[in-house]
Amino acid sequence: MLKEDLSKKNINYEYINILESMANLKEYLYFRDNNELFDEYKANQKLGIPLVVVKSDNETKLFIERHKADFI
C-alpha cells in the first residue's frame, strides 16, 4: 500500500526487500546496529521493521513501525 501511495503522489522512492539477498539483509542489519535510533527496538528484541528512510537535501528521517501518514 505504501508503494502505491508514494507512486500516486509522484514521490520517488527506492524499495529494498531485505530478504531478497544476503547483501540486502547485511546492509540493513549494519545500518540498524550502528544507529542509536534503533536502541529501543534492539533492547526490546525487535527488528525495527518496517523502516522508511526519508532523505532531503539536509536531513534524514527514520520512520520505524509508524503509519504512512507520518511521512506522506
Legacy VTK file of the C-alpha trace (Angstrom):
# vtk DataFile Version 3.0
C-alpha trace
ASCII
DATASET POLYDATA
POINTS 72 float
0.000 0.000 0.000
2.783 2.411 0.816
4.476 1.945 -2.561
1.150 2.575 -4.298
0.521 5.765 -2.314
4.031 7.081 -2.985
3.618 6.424 -6.699
0.228 8.167 -6.800
1.810 11.254 -5.229
4.776 11.114 -7.633
7.180 10.669 -4.737
10.383 8.999 -5.837
11.441 6.075 -3.720
13.687 3.072 -3.723
12.188 -0.114 -2.358
14.655 -2.599 -0.942
13.485 -6.031 0.107
15.930 -7.024 2.817
15.022 -10.688 2.383
15.813 -10.663 -1.328
19.523 -11.213 -0.790
22.032 -11.738 1.952
23.711 -8.463 0.932
20.474 -6.502 1.469
19.925 -8.115 4.862
23.511 -7.450 5.950
23.261 -3.809 4.847
20.064 -3.336 6.846
21.474 -5.031 9.942
24.628 -2.917 9.782
22.501 0.232 9.456
20.301 -0.820 12.380
23.137 -1.941 14.612
25.061 1.304 14.132
22.223 3.803 14.551
21.172 4.901 18.038
17.593 5.437 16.874
17.222 1.648 16.949
18.440 1.216 20.538
14.933 0.943 21.958
13.930 -1.645 19.359
17.048 -3.733 19.934
16.569 -3.553 23.717
13.071 -4.971 23.243
14.311 -7.638 20.816
12.538 -6.046 17.860
13.935 -5.697 14.361
12.739 -2.171 13.592
10.805 -3.265 10.528
9.136 -1.818 8.574
11.575 1.008 8.136
11.154 4.050 5.950
14.112 6.368 5.446
13.222 9.812 4.112
16.114 11.871 2.804
16.023 15.524 1.891
18.844 17.878 0.959
19.966 18.425 4.527
18.173 15.875 6.666
17.484 12.168 7.007
14.479 10.963 8.970
13.693 7.424 10.008
10.166 6.175 10.500
10.102 2.816 12.224
6.876 0.879 12.580
4.861 4.038 12.045
1.813 4.786 9.972
2.471 6.124 6.486
0.614 9.346 7.350
3.661 10.345 9.375
5.687 10.919 6.243
3.314 11.388 3.283
LINES 1 73
72 0 1 2 3 4 5 6 7 8 9 10 11 12 13 14 15 16 17 18 19 20 21 22 23 24 25 26 27 28 29 30 31 32 33 34 35 36 37 38 39 40 41 42 43 44 45 46 47 48 49 50 51 52 53 54 55 56 57 58 59 60 61 62 63 64 65 66 67 68 69 70 71
